Amino acid sequence: MLRTLRGLSGFISIERGFMLCAISVAATFLLEGKFAWQEATYVGLLVFCGWSAVDAINNVCDAGLDTKSDPSRAQYTKHLGRSGLVICLILCALTLGLGIATLTPLVVVFVLLAGVAGLLYSVPPFRLRQTICKPVVNFCVGAFPVLIVAALSNRFSGIWSLVFVVGLATAINSLWEDLADYGSDLESGARTIPIVLGLRRGLYATIVGGYCLFPFMVLVGLLFHLSILYYIILFSLTAYISIRLVLERSLLFGSTYNEKAVLKLAQTLAKDFVIIAVVFSTSLMFSAIMKYQELTFWNQIALSVMPVRFSDLSCI
């Protein structure tokens, strides 16, 4: 049972689904300006199903390529057979159904556009995941959940910074994935950025892209007045990856070049970045929850201590 659950979680890439779900929940609170937990739960479920559908379709299409980069996931996907396609269709139907149930046409439009981007990403003959355009497609797929939240709440002012940060984080995450898949992509004739630039320069470009995220993440915190906890976690994550890079500086910047060692480091950093992305999105969600739940708590205290309204004082 545990083995099946582990295989299924890899098939739908549960960590990325959770990441976009957490960001959608945070975006709902921040845009609504209150602890709107019902709306946040609904949107989180919609986004989780949609992202899981996109990843499941990608794994079905890439089962052959994943044999080298991720053997356990490839084996589980092949073991599913046609059931894998059924799971994809169920997740797609759930996502579209949840979008239609909002009775908001713009939400349905964004859900459909995200689905199209997912198909272009994975399905032959397009298969943009094997081209240099992959980060652009990932940017769009990552940005759509925040746009769905904005459409549902009908609040687009102030959302573009969050759209950009989430899209950019998803795009950079795709570069880390390309580094992890470097061997299989090279054999299959893919033209991803690490292959076009070369492994070492591709790794440099990905590291620079990761650091470029930092000021935008700080900007989001400032714009939405998030708590100090958000910044502590953000600085801690940046320090963690910086220490890792300093320890590996001889391999990264040394005069000798060992491709196998660099590839192993790239795969390790790819796993680290997934953890960093999940921790960051979780911290963003909890920062938003703390902000508005705290306000709700203190409002309730104030009402219990001073139940008399100002309108009642006018009669005195």
URNORPE-V11072 format. One record per backbone hydrogen bond with DSSP energy under -0.5 kcal/mol. CO is the residue of the C=O (numbers start at 1). NH is the residue of the N-H. If there is no record, write none. Layout:
BEGIN
CO_NH ; CO_NH
END
This chain:
BEGIN
1_5 ; 2_6 ; 3_7 ; 4_8 ; 5_9 ; 6_10 ; 7_11 ; 8_12 ; 9_14 ; 13_16 ; 13_17 ; 14_18 ; 15_19 ; 16_20 ; 17_21 ; 18_22 ; 19_23 ; 20_24 ; 21_25 ; 22_26 ; 23_27 ; 24_28 ; 25_29 ; 26_30 ; 27_31 ; 28_32 ; 29_33 ; 29_34 ; 34_36 ; 35_37 ; 36_40 ; 37_41 ; 38_42 ; 39_43 ; 40_44 ; 41_45 ; 42_46 ; 43_47 ; 44_48 ; 45_49 ; 46_50 ; 47_51 ; 48_52 ; 49_53 ; 50_54 ; 51_55 ; 52_56 ; 53_57 ; 54_58 ; 55_59 ; 56_60 ; 57_61 ; 58_62 ; 60_63 ; 62_66 ; 64_67 ; 65_68 ; 65_69 ; 66_70 ; 70_74 ; 71_75 ; 72_76 ; 73_77 ; 74_78 ; 75_79 ; 76_80 ; 77_81 ; 80_83 ; 81_84 ; 81_85 ; 82_86 ; 83_87 ; 84_88 ; 85_89 ; 86_90 ; 87_91 ; 88_92 ; 89_93 ; 90_94 ; 91_95 ; 92_96 ; 93_97 ; 94_98 ; 95_99 ; 96_100 ; 97_101 ; 98_102 ; 99_102 ; 99_104 ; 100_103 ; 103_105 ; 104_107 ; 104_108 ; 105_109 ; 106_110 ; 107_111 ; 108_112 ; 109_113 ; 110_114 ; 111_115 ; 112_116 ; 113_117 ; 114_118 ; 115_119 ; 116_120 ; 117_121 ; 118_122 ; 119_123 ; 120_128 ; 121_129 ; 123_126 ; 123_127 ; 127_130 ; 128_131 ; 130_191 ; 131_134 ; 133_136 ; 133_137 ; 134_138 ; 135_139 ; 136_140 ; 137_141 ; 138_142 ; 139_143 ; 140_144 ; 141_145 ; 143_146 ; 143_147 ; 144_148 ; 145_149 ; 146_150 ; 147_151 ; 148_152 ; 149_153 ; 150_154 ; 150_155 ; 156_159 ; 159_163 ; 160_164 ; 161_165 ; 162_166 ; 163_167 ; 164_168 ; 165_169 ; 166_170 ; 167_171 ; 168_172 ; 169_173 ; 170_174 ; 171_175 ; 172_176 ; 173_177 ; 174_178 ; 175_179 ; 176_180 ; 177_181 ; 179_182 ; 181_185 ; 182_186 ; 183_187 ; 184_188 ; 185_189 ; 185_190 ; 186_189 ; 192_196 ; 193_197 ; 194_198 ; 198_202 ; 199_203 ; 200_204 ; 201_205 ; 202_206 ; 203_207 ; 204_208 ; 205_209 ; 206_210 ; 207_211 ; 208_212 ; 209_213 ; 210_213 ; 210_214 ; 211_214 ; 211_215 ; 212_216 ; 213_217 ; 214_218 ; 215_219 ; 216_220 ; 217_221 ; 218_222 ; 219_223 ; 220_224 ; 221_226 ; 222_225 ; 227_230 ; 227_231 ; 228_232 ; 229_233 ; 230_234 ; 231_235 ; 232_236 ; 233_237 ; 234_238 ; 235_239 ; 236_240 ; 237_241 ; 238_242 ; 239_243 ; 240_244 ; 241_245 ; 242_246 ; 243_247 ; 244_248 ; 246_249 ; 248_252 ; 249_253 ; 250_254 ; 256_258 ; 257_259 ; 258_262 ; 259_263 ; 260_264 ; 261_265 ; 262_266 ; 263_267 ; 264_268 ; 265_269 ; 266_270 ; 267_271 ; 268_272 ; 269_273 ; 270_274 ; 271_275 ; 272_276 ; 273_277 ; 274_278 ; 275_279 ; 276_280 ; 277_281 ; 278_282 ; 279_283 ; 280_284 ; 281_285 ; 282_286 ; 283_287 ; 284_288 ; 285_289 ; 286_290 ; 287_291 ; 288_292 ; 289_293 ; 290_294 ; 291_295 ; 292_296 ; 293_297 ; 294_298 ; 295_299 ; 296_300 ; 297_301 ; 298_302 ; 299_303 ; 300_304 ; 301_305 ; 302_306 ; 309_312 ; 309_313 ; 310_313 ; 310_314 ; 311_314 ; 312_315 ; 313_316
END
